[in-house]
Protein backbone atom coordinates (compact mmCIF):
# COMPACT_ATOMS: atom_id res chain seq x y z
CA UNK A 1 0.00 0.00 0.00
CA UNK A 2 1.11 3.54 -0.69
CA UNK A 3 0.30 7.07 0.42
CA UNK A 4 -3.03 7.51 2.16
CA UNK A 5 -3.68 3.76 2.36
CA UNK A 6 -0.42 3.15 4.23
CA UNK A 7 -1.37 5.77 6.82
CA UNK A 8 -4.92 4.43 7.09
CA UNK A 9 -3.66 0.89 7.66
CA UNK A 10 -1.23 2.05 10.35
CA UNK A 11 -4.11 3.78 12.14
CA UNK A 12 -6.31 0.70 11.81
CA UNK A 13 -3.59 -1.51 13.28
CA UNK A 14 -3.38 0.79 16.31
CA UNK A 15 -7.15 0.59 16.75
CA UNK A 16 -7.05 -3.19 16.54
CA UNK A 17 -4.26 -3.40 19.12
CA UNK A 18 -6.34 -1.25 21.47
CA UNK A 19 -9.31 -3.58 20.98
CA UNK A 20 -7.39 -6.83 21.43
CA UNK A 21 -5.51 -5.48 24.47
CA UNK A 22 -8.91 -5.20 26.15
CA UNK A 23 -9.55 -8.50 27.92
CA UNK A 24 -13.31 -8.02 27.59
CA UNK A 25 -13.12 -8.15 23.78
CA UNK A 26 -13.58 -11.60 22.23
CA UNK A 27 -10.70 -11.57 19.73
CA UNK A 28 -11.86 -14.72 17.93
CA UNK A 29 -15.36 -13.27 17.41
CA UNK A 30 -13.82 -10.00 16.26
CA UNK A 31 -11.73 -11.91 13.71
CA UNK A 32 -14.77 -13.74 12.38
CA UNK A 33 -16.77 -10.53 11.97
CA UNK A 34 -13.96 -8.67 10.23
CA UNK A 35 -13.52 -11.64 7.88
CA UNK A 36 -17.24 -11.44 7.05
CA UNK A 37 -16.90 -7.73 6.26
CA UNK A 38 -13.90 -8.51 4.04
CA UNK A 39 -15.97 -11.04 2.10
CA UNK A 40 -18.78 -8.49 1.74
CA UNK A 41 -16.40 -5.84 0.38
CA UNK A 42 -14.98 -8.37 -2.08
CA UNK A 43 -18.45 -9.27 -3.35
CA UNK A 44 -19.89 -5.76 -3.42
CA UNK A 45 -17.38 -3.70 -5.35
CA UNK A 46 -19.79 -0.75 -5.61
CA UNK A 47 -20.16 -0.66 -1.83
CA UNK A 48 -16.39 -0.74 -1.42
CA UNK A 49 -16.10 2.23 -3.75
CA UNK A 50 -18.77 4.19 -1.91
CA UNK A 51 -17.09 3.55 1.45
CA UNK A 52 -13.78 4.88 0.11
CA UNK A 53 -15.19 7.71 -2.04
CA UNK A 54 -13.07 10.82 -1.32
CA UNK A 55 -15.94 13.02 -2.53
CA UNK A 56 -17.92 11.96 0.57
CA UNK A 57 -16.95 13.04 4.06
CA UNK A 58 -15.52 10.49 6.43
CA UNK A 59 -18.50 10.96 8.71
CA UNK A 60 -20.93 10.24 5.88
CA UNK A 61 -19.06 7.07 4.97
CA UNK A 62 -19.05 5.95 8.61
CA UNK A 63 -22.81 6.56 8.92
CA UNK A 64 -23.43 4.44 5.85
CA UNK A 65 -21.30 1.62 7.20
CA UNK A 66 -23.15 1.77 10.52
CA UNK A 67 -26.55 1.60 8.80
CA UNK A 68 -25.48 -1.44 6.77
CA UNK A 69 -23.47 -3.34 9.37
CA UNK A 70 -24.25 -1.95 12.79
CA UNK A 71 -26.82 -4.61 13.69
CA UNK A 72 -24.88 -7.46 12.08
CA UNK A 73 -21.55 -7.16 13.89
CA UNK A 74 -20.53 -6.48 17.46
CA UNK A 75 -19.44 -3.17 18.93
CA UNK A 76 -15.67 -3.71 18.65
CA UNK A 77 -15.88 -4.71 14.97
CA UNK A 78 -18.27 -1.86 14.22
CA UNK A 79 -15.91 0.64 15.83
CA UNK A 80 -13.00 -0.66 13.75
CA UNK A 81 -14.99 -0.55 10.51
CA UNK A 82 -16.20 2.96 11.31
CA UNK A 83 -12.68 4.19 11.94
CA UNK A 84 -11.39 2.58 8.76
CA UNK A 85 -14.02 4.05 6.45
CA UNK A 86 -13.42 7.49 7.95
CA UNK A 87 -9.83 7.24 6.73
CA UNK A 88 -8.71 8.04 3.20
CA UNK A 89 -7.62 5.16 0.95
CA UNK A 90 -5.56 5.35 -2.23
CA UNK A 91 -7.54 2.49 -3.81
CA UNK A 92 -10.89 1.02 -2.84
CA UNK A 93 -9.40 -2.50 -2.77
CA UNK A 94 -6.93 -1.39 -0.10
CA UNK A 95 -9.82 -1.14 2.37
CA UNK A 96 -10.70 -4.82 1.82
CA UNK A 97 -7.03 -5.85 2.01
CA UNK A 98 -6.61 -3.98 5.29
CA UNK A 99 -9.82 -5.48 6.68
CA UNK A 100 -8.51 -8.95 5.87
CA UNK A 101 -5.20 -8.27 7.61
CA UNK A 102 -7.02 -7.09 10.73
CA UNK A 103 -9.18 -10.22 10.75
CA UNK A 104 -6.11 -12.44 10.77
CA UNK A 105 -4.35 -10.24 13.32
CA UNK A 106 -7.34 -10.55 15.65
CA UNK A 107 -7.17 -14.35 15.43
CA UNK A 108 -3.43 -14.25 16.11
CA UNK A 109 -4.12 -11.99 19.09
CA UNK A 110 -6.45 -14.69 20.41
CA UNK A 111 -3.59 -17.19 20.13
CA UNK A 112 -1.22 -14.78 21.84
CA UNK A 113 -3.63 -14.31 24.76
CA UNK A 114 -3.66 -18.05 25.36
CA UNK A 115 0.11 -18.29 25.11
CA UNK A 116 -0.09 -20.35 21.92
CA UNK A 117 1.15 -17.90 19.28
CA UNK A 118 4.43 -19.81 18.89
CA UNK A 119 2.47 -23.00 18.25
CA UNK A 120 0.37 -21.30 15.59
CA UNK A 121 3.46 -19.91 13.86
CA UNK A 122 5.09 -23.34 13.80
CA UNK A 123 1.91 -25.05 12.56
CA UNK A 124 1.50 -22.56 9.72
CA UNK A 125 5.09 -23.14 8.68
CA UNK A 126 4.78 -26.93 8.81
CA UNK A 127 1.51 -26.87 6.89
CA UNK A 128 3.18 -24.80 4.19
CA UNK A 129 5.96 -27.37 3.93
CA UNK A 130 3.41 -30.19 3.67
CA UNK A 131 1.72 -28.36 0.79
CA UNK A 132 5.05 -27.96 -0.98
CA UNK A 133 5.77 -31.67 -0.80
CA UNK A 134 2.23 -32.96 -1.44
CA UNK A 135 0.95 -31.88 -4.84
CA UNK A 136 -2.23 -33.89 -4.52
CA UNK A 137 -3.22 -32.13 -1.31
CA UNK A 138 -2.41 -28.74 -2.79
CA UNK A 139 -4.57 -29.43 -5.83
CA UNK A 140 -7.46 -30.56 -3.63
CA UNK A 141 -7.32 -27.38 -1.54
CA UNK A 142 -7.00 -25.02 -4.52
CA UNK A 143 -9.30 -26.77 -7.03
CA UNK A 144 -11.61 -24.09 -8.45
CA UNK A 145 -14.16 -26.75 -9.39
CA UNK A 146 -14.43 -28.03 -5.83
CA UNK A 147 -16.93 -26.41 -3.48
CA UNK A 148 -15.76 -24.18 -0.65
CA UNK A 149 -17.56 -26.50 1.78
CA UNK A 150 -15.62 -29.52 0.52
CA UNK A 151 -12.28 -27.74 0.81
CA UNK A 152 -12.93 -26.36 4.28
CA UNK A 153 -14.11 -29.81 5.39
CA UNK A 154 -10.78 -31.19 4.18
CA UNK A 155 -8.94 -28.58 6.26
CA UNK A 156 -11.01 -29.57 9.28
CA UNK A 157 -10.17 -33.23 8.69
CA UNK A 158 -6.46 -32.44 8.41
CA UNK A 159 -6.12 -29.98 11.28
CA UNK A 160 -9.14 -30.45 13.54
CA UNK A 161 -7.98 -31.82 16.89
CA UNK A 162 -4.36 -31.88 15.69
CA UNK A 163 -3.55 -28.18 15.44
CA UNK A 164 -4.45 -25.14 17.49
CA UNK A 165 -8.01 -23.99 16.73
CA UNK A 166 -6.65 -20.63 15.55
CA UNK A 167 -4.46 -22.41 12.99
CA UNK A 168 -7.41 -24.44 11.72
CA UNK A 169 -9.59 -21.31 11.47
CA UNK A 170 -7.16 -19.16 9.55
CA UNK A 171 -6.04 -21.93 7.19
CA UNK A 172 -9.71 -22.67 6.51
CA UNK A 173 -10.28 -19.00 5.76
CA UNK A 174 -7.30 -18.89 3.40
CA UNK A 175 -8.70 -21.85 1.52
CA UNK A 176 -12.23 -20.44 1.40
CA UNK A 177 -11.18 -16.88 0.52
CA UNK A 178 -7.90 -16.98 -1.44
CA UNK A 179 -8.54 -13.49 -2.85
CA UNK A 180 -6.41 -14.08 -5.93
CA UNK A 181 -3.34 -15.28 -4.07
CA UNK A 182 -1.71 -18.70 -3.85
CA UNK A 183 -2.20 -20.70 -0.68
CA UNK A 184 1.56 -20.74 -0.10
CA UNK A 185 1.74 -16.94 -0.39
CA UNK A 186 -1.12 -16.61 2.09
CA UNK A 187 0.58 -18.89 4.60
CA UNK A 188 3.84 -16.97 4.25
CA UNK A 189 2.06 -13.66 4.83
CA UNK A 190 0.37 -15.07 7.93
CA UNK A 191 3.67 -16.32 9.31
CA UNK A 192 5.14 -12.84 8.97
CA UNK A 193 2.04 -11.29 10.51
CA UNK A 194 2.32 -13.62 13.49
CA UNK A 195 5.98 -12.71 13.96
CA UNK A 196 5.13 -9.00 13.78
CA UNK A 197 2.79 -9.36 16.74
CA UNK A 198 5.84 -9.93 18.92
CA UNK A 199 8.00 -7.50 16.93
CA UNK A 200 10.09 -10.45 15.89
CA UNK A 201 11.74 -11.42 12.65
CA UNK A 202 11.25 -14.84 11.06
CA UNK A 203 14.31 -16.86 10.10
CA UNK A 204 13.87 -19.91 7.87
CA UNK A 205 16.66 -22.30 8.85
CA UNK A 206 17.61 -25.26 6.68
CA UNK A 207 19.76 -28.04 8.11
CA UNK A 208 20.68 -31.57 7.08
CA UNK A 209 19.46 -33.06 10.38
CA UNK A 210 17.02 -31.80 13.03
CA UNK A 211 18.42 -29.21 15.42
CA UNK A 212 18.45 -29.81 19.15
CA UNK A 213 16.65 -27.36 21.42
CA UNK A 214 20.00 -26.09 22.67
CA UNK A 215 21.16 -25.43 19.10
CA UNK A 216 17.93 -23.57 18.34
CA UNK A 217 18.37 -21.42 21.43
CA UNK A 218 22.00 -20.57 20.61
CA UNK A 219 21.22 -19.73 16.99
CA UNK A 220 18.21 -17.57 17.92
CA UNK A 221 20.33 -15.70 20.48
CA UNK A 222 23.15 -15.14 17.97
CA UNK A 223 20.76 -13.84 15.31
CA UNK A 224 19.00 -11.61 17.84
CA UNK A 225 22.36 -10.05 18.68
CA UNK A 226 23.08 -9.39 15.00
CA UNK A 227 19.65 -7.96 14.12
CA UNK A 228 18.77 -6.33 17.42
CA UNK A 229 15.35 -8.01 17.50
CA UNK A 230 13.89 -11.28 18.67
CA UNK A 231 14.13 -13.97 16.01
CA UNK A 232 11.61 -16.77 15.55
CA UNK A 233 13.13 -19.86 13.92
CA UNK A 234 11.22 -21.94 11.37
CA UNK A 235 13.43 -24.99 10.94
CA UNK A 236 13.33 -27.14 7.81
CA UNK A 237 15.33 -30.33 7.24
CA UNK A 238 16.90 -30.94 3.83
CA UNK A 239 19.24 -33.96 3.51
CA UNK A 240 20.93 -32.30 0.53
CA UNK A 241 22.45 -29.74 2.89
CA UNK A 242 25.56 -31.71 3.74
CA UNK A 243 26.29 -29.91 6.96
CA UNK A 244 26.25 -26.57 8.68
CA UNK A 245 23.23 -24.34 8.38
CA UNK A 246 21.53 -21.99 5.94
CA UNK A 247 19.50 -19.10 7.33
CA UNK A 248 17.13 -16.89 5.32
CA UNK A 249 15.74 -13.72 6.86
CA UNK A 250 13.59 -11.84 4.39
CA UNK A 251 15.68 -11.44 1.26
CA UNK A 252 18.97 -12.00 3.08
CA UNK A 253 20.65 -15.41 3.12
CA UNK A 254 23.31 -16.31 5.66
CA UNK A 255 24.92 -19.32 4.10
CA UNK A 256 27.05 -21.67 6.13
CA UNK A 257 26.25 -25.04 4.61
CA UNK A 258 28.96 -27.43 3.45
CA UNK A 259 27.12 -28.03 0.19
CA UNK A 260 27.30 -24.36 -0.69
CA UNK A 261 30.92 -24.15 0.39
CA UNK A 262 31.70 -27.01 -2.01
CA UNK A 263 29.78 -25.24 -4.77
CA UNK A 264 31.76 -22.08 -4.13
CA UNK A 265 35.04 -24.01 -4.19
CA UNK A 266 34.04 -25.63 -7.49
CA UNK A 267 33.21 -22.23 -8.98
CA UNK A 268 36.61 -20.87 -7.94
CA UNK A 269 38.42 -23.87 -9.45
CA UNK A 270 36.47 -23.49 -12.69
CA UNK A 271 37.28 -19.80 -12.83
C-alpha positions in Angstrom: 0.0 0.0 0.0 1.1 3.5 -0.7 0.3 7.1 0.4 -3.0 7.5 2.2 -3.7 3.8 2.4 -0.4 3.2 4.2 -1.4 5.8 6.8 -4.9 4.4 7.1 -3.7 0.9 7.7 -1.2 2.1 10.3 -4.1 3.8 12.1 -6.3 0.7 11.8 -3.6 -1.5 13.3 -3.4 0.8 16.3 -7.1 0.6 16.7 -7.0 -3.2 16.5 -4.3 -3.4 19.1 -6.3 -1.2 21.5 -9.3 -3.6 21.0 -7.4 -6.8 21.4 -5.5 -5.5 24.5 -8.9 -5.2 26.2 -9.6 -8.5 27.9 -13.3 -8.0 27.6 -13.1 -8.1 23.8 -13.6 -11.6 22.2 -10.7 -11.6 19.7 -11.9 -14.7 17.9 -15.4 -13.3 17.4 -13.8 -10.0 16.3 -11.7 -11.9 13.7 -14.8 -13.7 12.4 -16.8 -10.5 12.0 -14.0 -8.7 10.2 -13.5 -11.6 7.9 -17.2 -11.4 7.0 -16.9 -7.7 6.3 -13.9 -8.5 4.0 -16.0 -11.0 2.1 -18.8 -8.5 1.7 -16.4 -5.8 0.4 -15.0 -8.4 -2.1 -18.5 -9.3 -3.3 -19.9 -5.8 -3.4 -17.4 -3.7 -5.4 -19.8 -0.7 -5.6 -20.2 -0.7 -1.8 -16.4 -0.7 -1.4 -16.1 2.2 -3.7 -18.8 4.2 -1.9 -17.1 3.5 1.4 -13.8 4.9 0.1 -15.2 7.7 -2.0 -13.1 10.8 -1.3 -15.9 13.0 -2.5 -17.9 12.0 0.6 -17.0 13.0 4.1 -15.5 10.5 6.4 -18.5 11.0 8.7 -20.9 10.2 5.9 -19.1 7.1 5.0 -19.1 6.0 8.6 -22.8 6.6 8.9 -23.4 4.4 5.8 -21.3 1.6 7.2 -23.1 1.8 10.5 -26.5 1.6 8.8 -25.5 -1.4 6.8 -23.5 -3.3 9.4 -24.3 -1.9 12.8 -26.8 -4.6 13.7 -24.9 -7.5 12.1 -21.5 -7.2 13.9 -20.5 -6.5 17.5 -19.4 -3.2 18.9 -15.7 -3.7 18.7 -15.9 -4.7 15.0 -18.3 -1.9 14.2 -15.9 0.6 15.8 -13.0 -0.7 13.8 -15.0 -0.5 10.5 -16.2 3.0 11.3 -12.7 4.2 11.9 -11.4 2.6 8.8 -14.0 4.1 6.4 -13.4 7.5 7.9 -9.8 7.2 6.7 -8.7 8.0 3.2 -7.6 5.2 0.9 -5.6 5.4 -2.2 -7.5 2.5 -3.8 -10.9 1.0 -2.8 -9.4 -2.5 -2.8 -6.9 -1.4 -0.1 -9.8 -1.1 2.4 -10.7 -4.8 1.8 -7.0 -5.9 2.0 -6.6 -4.0 5.3 -9.8 -5.5 6.7 -8.5 -9.0 5.9 -5.2 -8.3 7.6 -7.0 -7.1 10.7 -9.2 -10.2 10.8 -6.1 -12.4 10.8 -4.4 -10.2 13.3 -7.3 -10.6 15.7 -7.2 -14.3 15.4 -3.4 -14.2 16.1 -4.1 -12.0 19.1 -6.4 -14.7 20.4 -3.6 -17.2 20.1 -1.2 -14.8 21.8 -3.6 -14.3 24.8 -3.7 -18.0 25.4 0.1 -18.3 25.1 -0.1 -20.4 21.9 1.1 -17.9 19.3 4.4 -19.8 18.9 2.5 -23.0 18.3 0.4 -21.3 15.6 3.5 -19.9 13.9 5.1 -23.3 13.8 1.9 -25.0 12.6 1.5 -22.6 9.7 5.1 -23.1 8.7 4.8 -26.9 8.8 1.5 -26.9 6.9 3.2 -24.8 4.2 6.0 -27.4 3.9 3.4 -30.2 3.7 1.7 -28.4 0.8 5.0 -28.0 -1.0 5.8 -31.7 -0.8 2.2 -33.0 -1.4 1.0 -31.9 -4.8 -2.2 -33.9 -4.5 -3.2 -32.1 -1.3 -2.4 -28.7 -2.8 -4.6 -29.4 -5.8 -7.5 -30.6 -3.6 -7.3 -27.4 -1.5 -7.0 -25.0 -4.5 -9.3 -26.8 -7.0 -11.6 -24.1 -8.5 -14.2 -26.7 -9.4 -14.4 -28.0 -5.8 -16.9 -26.4 -3.5 -15.8 -24.2 -0.6 -17.6 -26.5 1.8 -15.6 -29.5 0.5 -12.3 -27.7 0.8 -12.9 -26.4 4.3 -14.1 -29.8 5.4 -10.8 -31.2 4.2 -8.9 -28.6 6.3 -11.0 -29.6 9.3 -10.2 -33.2 8.7 -6.5 -32.4 8.4 -6.1 -30.0 11.3 -9.1 -30.5 13.5 -8.0 -31.8 16.9 -4.4 -31.9 15.7 -3.6 -28.2 15.4 -4.4 -25.1 17.5 -8.0 -24.0 16.7 -6.6 -20.6 15.5 -4.5 -22.4 13.0 -7.4 -24.4 11.7 -9.6 -21.3 11.5 -7.2 -19.2 9.5 -6.0 -21.9 7.2 -9.7 -22.7 6.5 -10.3 -19.0 5.8 -7.3 -18.9 3.4 -8.7 -21.9 1.5 -12.2 -20.4 1.4 -11.2 -16.9 0.5 -7.9 -17.0 -1.4 -8.5 -13.5 -2.9 -6.4 -14.1 -5.9 -3.3 -15.3 -4.1 -1.7 -18.7 -3.8 -2.2 -20.7 -0.7 1.6 -20.7 -0.1 1.7 -16.9 -0.4 -1.1 -16.6 2.1 0.6 -18.9 4.6 3.8 -17.0 4.2 2.1 -13.7 4.8 0.4 -15.1 7.9 3.7 -16.3 9.3 5.1 -12.8 9.0 2.0 -11.3 10.5 2.3 -13.6 13.5 6.0 -12.7 14.0 5.1 -9.0 13.8 2.8 -9.4 16.7 5.8 -9.9 18.9 8.0 -7.5 16.9 10.1 -10.4 15.9 11.7 -11.4 12.7 11.2 -14.8 11.1 14.3 -16.9 10.1 13.9 -19.9 7.9 16.7 -22.3 8.9 17.6 -25.3 6.7 19.8 -28.0 8.1 20.7 -31.6 7.1 19.5 -33.1 10.4 17.0 -31.8 13.0 18.4 -29.2 15.4 18.4 -29.8 19.1 16.6 -27.4 21.4 20.0 -26.1 22.7 21.2 -25.4 19.1 17.9 -23.6 18.3 18.4 -21.4 21.4 22.0 -20.6 20.6 21.2 -19.7 17.0 18.2 -17.6 17.9 20.3 -15.7 20.5 23.1 -15.1 18.0 20.8 -13.8 15.3 19.0 -11.6 17.8 22.4 -10.0 18.7 23.1 -9.4 15.0 19.7 -8.0 14.1 18.8 -6.3 17.4 15.4 -8.0 17.5 13.9 -11.3 18.7 14.1 -14.0 16.0 11.6 -16.8 15.6 13.1 -19.9 13.9 11.2 -21.9 11.4 13.4 -25.0 10.9 13.3 -27.1 7.8 15.3 -30.3 7.2 16.9 -30.9 3.8 19.2 -34.0 3.5 20.9 -32.3 0.5 22.4 -29.7 2.9 25.6 -31.7 3.7 26.3 -29.9 7.0 26.2 -26.6 8.7 23.2 -24.3 8.4 21.5 -22.0 5.9 19.5 -19.1 7.3 17.1 -16.9 5.3 15.7 -13.7 6.9 13.6 -11.8 4.4 15.7 -11.4 1.3 19.0 -12.0 3.1 20.7 -15.4 3.1 23.3 -16.3 5.7 24.9 -19.3 4.1 27.1 -21.7 6.1 26.2 -25.0 4.6 29.0 -27.4 3.5 27.1 -28.0 0.2 27.3 -24.4 -0.7 30.9 -24.1 0.4 31.7 -27.0 -2.0 29.8 -25.2 -4.8 31.8 -22.1 -4.1 35.0 -24.0 -4.2 34.0 -25.6 -7.5 33.2 -22.2 -9.0 36.6 -20.9 -7.9 38.4 -23.9 -9.5 36.5 -23.5 -12.7 37.3 -19.8 -12.8 
